[in-house]
Amino acid sequence: MARTTMHINDRSHSLDPSQDLETVKGDVVEAVRAGGDFVQVAVAGGHVLDVLVAPGVSVSFETETETNFSEGPDDEFVASIDAVDFDDYLLFL
């Protein structure tokens, strides 16, 4: 299963899994070519979102597979929490 997020300028919306991504992409391109129009998308939670798409509006799509979002964070990006020994710092005061 995949999860798709639609980014519109600085806002993000998770698309409903039943939403056909290729149809939405085509609608976005058509709206831009027409100089602007509303594109209707189904978002997670059963809501419908009407997006005004026009030249100058940034629209992007991000798709993650289930293996990407079901795993925990990568160890390389998780900071370890070590006890800090403040005695070393007091030597410089």
N, C-alpha and C positions, 0 to 999 in steps of 0.2 A: 504494500500500500504506500502511497505517496501523499505528502502534505504540500499544498501549494499556497504560497503567500503572495498577494498582489500588493506591491508598494506603489503608492500614489503620492508623489512629492515626498513628504516626510511622514506619511501615515502608512501603516501596514494593516492588511486585512487577510485573514486566513480564508481561503475559498472553501466552499462546501465540497466534500469529496465527489458529489454527483455533478459538479460544474465541469463542463467540457472546456479544458484549457485552450485548445486550438480555436474553438469558437470565440472565446473571449478575446484572444489575441487578434483574430480577424476583425472582430468588432472594434477593437481599439485602433487598429490601423485604418479601418474604413472611416472612423470618426475623425481621425487626424487629417486624412486626405480630404474630407468634406469641410474642413475648416473648424470643426468642433461639433460634438453631439454627445448625448447621454448614452452611456453603455451600462446595461443592467447586469449585475452579477449576483449569484447566490453565495453568501458568505456563511461561515460556520455558525451554528446556532439557529439556523433556519431563517435568517434575515435576508432581505434583498437590499442591495446597495446600488443606487443610481450614481454613476460617476460621470462628471462632465469632463470629457477628454477633448483637448484642443492642442494645437501647436504650442509648445512651451511647457506643457504639463508632462512631468516625468512619470512614466509608468513602466514598472519592471515586474518580473515574475521570478519567484524563487521556489524551486521544487526540491523537497528532501524526501529520500526514501525512508521507510520505516526503520531501517538499521541505523540511519543517521540520528533520528530524534528519539529512539528508544534507549539508546545507550546513555550512560552518565557522561560528565565532562571528561575531556582528555586530560590525562595526568600532567602533560607538559604545560597546561594552562592553569593548573590549580596550584596556588601557592601553599607551601607547607607552613604550618604554624609551629614554629619552634619557640621555646621559652627564651626570652631575651635576658641576658645577664647584664644588668645595669651597672654592676661593679666596674666593668671595663670602661664604661663611659664616665664614671665618676673620677677616674684617674686624670682626665683631661680638664676637669673643672677647677 
